[in-house]
Amino acid sequence: MNDCDVAWLSATELRARYAARELSPVEVTEALLTRIERINPSLNAIVTVTPDLALKQARAAERAYRDGEAGLLAGVPITIKDLTPTRGIRTSMGSLLDPDWIPDEDAPFVEDVYAAGAVLLGKTNTPELGWKGDSGNRVFGPTHNPWRHGKTAGGSSGGAGAAVAAGLGPLSQGSDGAGSIRIPAGFCGIFGIKPSYGLVPQYPASAVWDLSHMGPMTRTVADSALLLNVVARADARDRLSWSSGVDYLAACGGDIRGLRVAWMPGLEGATVAPGVMAPIERAARRFEELGCTVEDVNPDLPAAWPMLGAMWTAAMAGYFRGREAAVRDVLDPGLFAVVERGARIDGAELAEALNRRNDYYEAMRRFMEPYDLILTPTLPITAFDAGQDEPPRQNADDETPLDWTPYTYPFNLTGQPAATVPCGFADDGLPVGLQIVGRWHDDATVLRAAASFERAAPWADHRPPLERV
């Protein structure tokens, strides 16, 4: 079987073909492992490949289909971010602190996909401790964007975004503390959703507390919904996790006529270059064709970055407190600069940021009362150079390192569901995305809206030029 025969099949298609005995999980796994061997060296998306485990799980899936006991993900290939613990499998976290760490237990997400019969192909690249919007690190180097070698796949789930976009498997797990699912999904032209906070349990807890959300990255909306059906649940190890009881795959059906939508291109005072904005605005207007009422709005909300910046940097400083001298020469210099900034924040300043965060959430909640959804650009730029901490900035003294991604981090503060859908290409030929944000705990409407847009403007057949290599 040629790897191109299966590279672009979705998880839902694979399940159907397995059940009909048209494809074998072992054959698909072997083909994708061959594809990884061929394409991944230049891409650097998957940093640890697990062929023996993958084939063992694929053989178990074949038996499960034969015996009528196949789980929701039986035989479906998946990759896991290198920040997420996997028992017995190297989890470097992109860090020279302990680059060969082998965890002795799985994260709940990993437990759940294993129990559902998934096939683990390997671990995907991430910056050190997920600290930036590019996935380069000093253990493995940068990940390249499948659409253009030399450009970033984004971060911190950049390896996941690149793997999915390059056809190295239909499912990947990401995590998002300020945009780390949506940034790489936007740069790589795939779908990604940051679920409502706590819908997917996180254990061990993130260093940045409840800013971090765990969720799917896929080429189709249905695949993310399928994966959410497996991993969305309460878990006692995460005291803030909860169960919705929603069938997210079923929620993708139906139309969105009558929904009230706020189009918000100026969030956080952002401006977007015309060559980037044009396809995004066309996508937002497509919601009117789908039967929604779309209103241009510019809400009077406080700036989100001062709150998130204080929380993020203080969390990093707290993580390394008492070890600064020991890690100074080991940490990524950019991350150590974040630690130093965080150490200058006192307790009262952090408490003020936390209180203002509560006010911000309430202001956003009140703003959304007349609306079912918010639409924004996912990013105001296309992918910058791989291996850079951030795109070039005009003011080198500015300590607002995420001013280039102003649309993503506000919704880490609020914990609302936020997804990015591919919606075309900018003037430079690189992918751009539209962000769809829902009300508190209303992930189902976000998925239904994304699926409706996908049916109106399909994107999964767009394939990056590396396929011609």
Residue pairs with C-beta under 8 A, 6 or more apart in sequence:
1 27
1 28
1 30
1 31
2 31
3 31
3 32
3 34
3 35
3 38
4 35
4 167
4 467
5 31
6 14
6 23
6 27
6 28
6 31
6 32
7 31
7 32
7 35
7 167
7 168
7 467
8 167
8 219
8 460
8 461
8 463
9 17
9 28
9 170
10 170
10 218
10 219
10 220
10 222
10 223
10 460
11 73
11 76
11 170
11 171
11 218
11 220
11 222
11 223
11 226
11 227
12 220
12 222
12 223
12 226
14 23
14 28
14 75
14 76
14 170
15 70
15 72
15 73
15 74
15 75
15 76
17 23
18 24
18 25
18 61
18 65
18 70
18 74
18 75
19 65
19 70
21 65
24 62
25 58
25 59
25 61
25 62
25 65
25 74
25 75
25 119
26 55
26 58
26 59
26 62
28 58
28 75
28 77
29 54
29 55
29 57
29 58
29 75
29 77
29 119
29 121
30 55
32 77
32 121
32 168
32 169
33 49
33 51
33 54
33 55
33 121
35 167
35 168
36 46
36 49
36 121
36 122
36 168
39 166
39 167
39 168
39 466
39 469
40 46
40 49
40 168
42 144
42 149
42 466
42 469
43 143
43 144
43 146
43 162
43 163
43 166
43 168
43 466
44 125
44 140
44 141
44 142
44 143
44 144
44 159
44 162
45 124
45 125
45 143
45 153
45 158
45 159
45 160
45 162
45 163
45 166
45 168
46 79
46 121
46 122
46 123
46 124
46 125
46 159
46 163
46 168
47 82
47 92
47 122
47 123
47 124
47 125
47 139
47 140
47 159
48 82
48 89
48 90
48 92
48 122
48 123
49 121
49 122
50 89
50 120
50 121
50 122
50 123
53 89
53 120
54 77
54 119
54 120
54 121
54 122
57 114
57 117
57 118
57 119
57 120
58 75
58 119
60 117
61 70
61 74
61 75
61 117
61 119
62 75
64 70
64 71
64 74
64 75
64 117
65 74
65 75
70 117
71 115
71 116
71 117
72 116
72 117
72 226
72 229
72 230
73 113
73 116
73 117
73 118
73 171
73 226
73 227
73 230
74 116
74 117
74 118
75 117
75 119
76 117
76 118
76 119
76 170
76 171
77 118
77 119
77 120
77 121
77 169
77 170
77 171
78 113
78 118
78 119
78 120
78 121
78 169
78 170
78 171
78 172
78 173
78 227
79 120
79 121
79 122
79 123
79 124
79 159
79 160
79 163
79 168
79 169
79 171
79 172
79 173
80 86
80 109
80 110
80 120
80 122
80 123
80 124
80 172
80 173
81 123
81 124
81 126
81 156
81 157
81 159
81 160
81 172
81 173
81 174
81 175
82 91
82 92
82 93
82 94
82 123
82 124
82 125
82 126
82 159
83 91
83 93
83 94
83 126
83 129
83 130
83 156
83 175
84 91
84 107
84 109
84 110
84 173
84 175
84 214
85 91
85 103
85 105
85 106
85 107
85 110
85 204
86 103
86 106
86 107
86 110
86 120
86 123
87 103
87 104
87 105
87 106
87 110
88 102
88 103
88 104
89 102
89 103
89 120
89 123
90 100
90 101
90 102
90 123
91 101
91 102
91 103
91 123
92 98
92 99
92 100
92 101
92 139
92 140
93 101
93 126
93 128
93 129
93 130
94 125
94 126
94 127
94 128
94 129
94 130
94 135
94 137
94 138
94 139
94 140
95 128
95 129
95 137
95 139
95 330
95 331
95 332
96 128
96 138
96 139
96 330
96 331
97 327
97 330
97 331
99 139
106 114
107 202
107 203
107 204
108 201
108 202
108 203
108 231
108 235
108 237
108 238
109 173
109 200
109 201
109 214
109 231
110 120
112 230
112 231
112 233
113 120
113 171
113 173
113 227
113 230
113 231
114 120
116 230
118 171
118 230
121 168
121 169
123 159
124 157
124 158
124 159
124 160
124 162
124 163
124 172
125 135
125 137
125 140
125 142
125 143
125 158
125 159
125 162
126 135
126 137
126 155
126 156
126 157
126 158
126 159
127 134
127 135
127 136
127 137
127 155
127 156
127 158
127 332
127 335
128 137
128 138
128 331
128 332
128 335
129 207
129 316
129 319
129 335
130 155
130 156
130 157
130 175
130 177
130 180
130 212
131 156
131 316
131 332
131 334
131 335
131 338
132 155
132 156
132 334
132 335
132 389
132 390
132 401
133 152
133 154
133 155
133 156
133 179
133 180
133 183
133 389
133 390
133 402
133 404
133 405
134 142
134 152
134 153
134 154
134 155
134 158
134 384
134 386
134 387
134 388
134 389
134 390
135 142
135 143
135 152
135 153
135 154
135 155
135 156
135 157
135 158
135 159
135 162
135 184
136 142
136 143
136 152
136 155
136 386
136 387
136 388
137 332
138 332
141 387
142 152
142 386
142 387
143 152
143 153
143 158
143 159
143 162
143 386
144 150
144 151
144 152
144 153
144 162
144 386
145 151
145 152
145 153
145 154
145 162
145 165
145 187
145 188
145 383
145 386
145 430
146 153
146 162
146 165
146 166
146 188
146 464
146 466
147 165
147 188
147 189
147 383
147 429
147 430
147 431
147 464
147 465
148 383
148 429
148 430
148 465
149 466
150 385
150 386
151 187
151 382
151 383
151 384
151 385
151 386
151 430
152 158
152 187
152 383
152 384
152 385
152 386
152 387
152 388
153 159
153 161
153 162
153 165
153 184
153 187
153 188
153 383
153 386
154 161
154 183
154 184
154 185
154 186
154 187
154 188
154 383
155 180
155 183
155 184
156 175
156 177
156 180
156 184
157 172
157 173
157 174
157 175
157 176
157 180
157 181
157 183
157 184
157 185
157 192
157 217
158 184
158 187
158 188
160 172
160 173
160 174
160 184
160 217
161 172
161 174
161 184
161 185
161 187
161 188
161 190
161 192
161 217
162 184
162 188
163 169
163 172
164 170
164 171
164 172
164 188
164 190
164 217
164 218
164 219
165 188
165 189
165 190
165 219
165 464
166 464
166 466
167 463
167 467
170 218
170 219
170 220
170 223
171 216
171 217
171 218
171 223
171 227
172 216
172 217
172 218
173 214
173 215
173 216
173 217
174 180
174 181
174 184
174 185
174 192
174 214
174 215
174 216
174 217
175 181
175 202
175 206
175 212
175 213
175 214
175 215
176 182
176 194
176 212
176 213
176 214
176 215
176 408
176 412
177 206
177 208
177 211
177 212
177 213
177 312
177 412
178 211
178 308
178 312
178 402
178 405
178 408
178 409
178 412
179 402
179 405
179 407
179 408
179 409
179 412
181 192
181 193
181 194
181 213
181 215
181 217
181 420
182 192
182 194
182 378
182 379
182 408
182 418
182 419
182 420
182 433
182 435
183 378
183 379
183 405
183 408
184 192
184 217
185 191
185 192
185 217
185 378
185 420
185 433
186 192
186 378
186 379
186 420
186 422
186 431
186 432
186 433
186 435
187 379
187 382
187 383
187 430
187 431
188 431
189 422
189 431
189 433
189 459
189 462
189 464
190 217
190 218
190 219
190 422
191 217
191 218
191 219
191 220
191 221
191 223
191 224
191 419
191 420
191 421
191 422
191 450
191 454
192 215
192 216
192 217
192 218
192 224
192 419
192 420
193 215
193 216
193 224
193 228
193 417
193 418
193 419
193 420
193 443
193 446
193 447
193 450
194 213
194 215
194 411
194 412
194 417
194 418
194 419
195 213
195 214
195 215
195 228
195 232
195 417
195 443
196 213
196 415
196 416
196 417
196 438
196 440
196 441
196 442
196 443
197 210
197 213
197 240
197 415
198 210
198 238
198 240
198 241
198 242
198 415
199 213
199 228
199 232
199 241
199 242
199 244
199 417
199 441
199 443
200 213
200 214
200 215
200 228
200 231
200 232
200 241
201 214
201 233
201 234
201 235
201 237
201 238
201 241
202 212
202 213
202 214
202 238
202 241
203 235
203 237
203 238
205 238
206 212
207 315
207 316
207 319
208 311
208 312
208 315
208 316
209 311
209 315
210 240
210 415
211 308
211 311
211 312
211 315
211 412
211 413
212 412
213 412
213 415
214 231
215 224
215 228
216 223
216 224
216 227
216 228
216 231
217 224
218 224
218 227
219 459
219 460
220 454
220 460
221 252
221 421
221 447
221 450
221 451
221 454
222 249
222 252
222 451
224 419
224 447
225 248
225 249
225 251
225 252
225 447
225 451
226 248
226 249
228 248
228 443
228 447
229 247
229 248
229 249
232 243
232 244
232 246
232 248
233 241
233 243
234 241
234 242
234 243
235 241
244 441
244 443
244 444
246 443
246 444
248 443
248 444
248 447
251 444
251 445
251 447
251 448
252 447
252 448
252 450
252 451
253 448
253 451
254 448
254 452
255 290
255 291
255 452
256 287
256 290
256 291
256 292
256 448
256 449
256 452
257 290
257 291
257 292
258 291
258 292
258 293
259 287
259 291
259 292
259 293
259 372
259 373
259 445
259 449
260 292
260 293
260 295
260 370
260 371
260 372
260 373
261 287
261 292
261 293
261 294
261 295
261 371
261 372
261 373
261 374
261 375
262 294
262 295
262 297
262 299
262 367
262 368
262 371
262 373
262 374
262 375
263 284
263 294
263 295
263 296
263 297
263 375
263 376
264 297
264 298
264 299
264 374
264 375
264 376
265 272
265 277
265 280
265 281
265 284
265 296
265 376
265 377
266 298
267 301
267 376
267 406
267 407
267 410
268 303
268 304
268 305
268 406
268 407
268 410
269 303
269 406
270 377
270 380
270 406
270 407
271 380
272 280
272 377
272 380
273 380
273 381
273 426
275 426
275 427
275 428
276 377
276 379
276 380
276 381
276 382
276 426
276 427
276 432
277 377
277 380
279 423
279 424
279 425
279 426
279 432
280 377
280 378
280 423
280 424
280 432
280 433
280 434
282 423
282 424
283 421
283 423
283 424
283 434
283 453
283 457
284 294
284 375
284 434
285 294
286 453
286 456
286 457
287 294
287 375
287 449
287 453
288 294
289 456
290 452
290 453
290 456
292 373
294 375
295 371
299 363
299 367
301 360
301 363
301 364
301 367
301 410
302 356
302 359
302 360
302 363
304 360
304 409
304 410
304 413
305 400
305 402
305 403
305 406
305 409
306 353
306 356
307 353
307 354
307 356
307 357
307 360
307 413
308 357
308 402
308 409
308 410
308 412
308 413
309 399
309 400
309 402
310 345
310 349
310 350
310 352
310 353
311 350
311 353
311 354
311 357
312 338
312 342
313 338
313 339
313 341
313 342
313 345
314 342
314 345
314 350
315 342
316 335
316 338
316 339
316 342
317 339
317 340
317 341
317 342
317 343
317 345
318 342
319 339
320 327
320 331
320 339
321 343
324 339
324 343
327 336
327 339
328 336
331 339
334 389
338 401
341 399
357 413
360 410
360 413
360 414
361 413
361 414
361 415
364 410
364 414
364 416
365 414
365 439
365 440
368 374
368 439
372 438
372 439
372 442
372 445
373 436
373 437
373 438
373 445
373 446
373 449
374 435
374 436
374 437
374 438
375 434
375 435
375 436
375 437
376 407
376 434
376 435
376 437
377 407
377 432
377 433
377 434
377 435
378 407
378 408
378 420
378 432
378 433
378 434
378 435
379 404
379 405
379 407
379 408
379 432
379 433
380 404
380 405
380 406
380 407
381 391
381 404
382 426
382 428
382 430
382 431
382 432
383 430
384 390
384 391
384 392
389 401
390 401
390 402
390 404
391 404
393 403
393 404
402 408
402 409
407 435
408 418
408 435
411 418
411 437
414 440
415 440
416 437
416 438
416 439
416 440
417 437
417 438
417 441
417 442
417 443
417 446
418 435
418 436
418 437
418 438
418 446
419 435
419 436
419 437
419 446
419 447
419 450
420 433
420 434
420 435
420 436
421 433
421 434
421 436
421 450
421 453
421 454
421 459
422 431
422 432
422 433
422 459
422 462
423 432
423 433
423 434
423 453
423 457
423 459
424 431
424 432
425 431
425 432
426 432
434 453
436 446
436 449
436 450
436 453
437 446
438 445
438 446
438 449
439 445
454 460
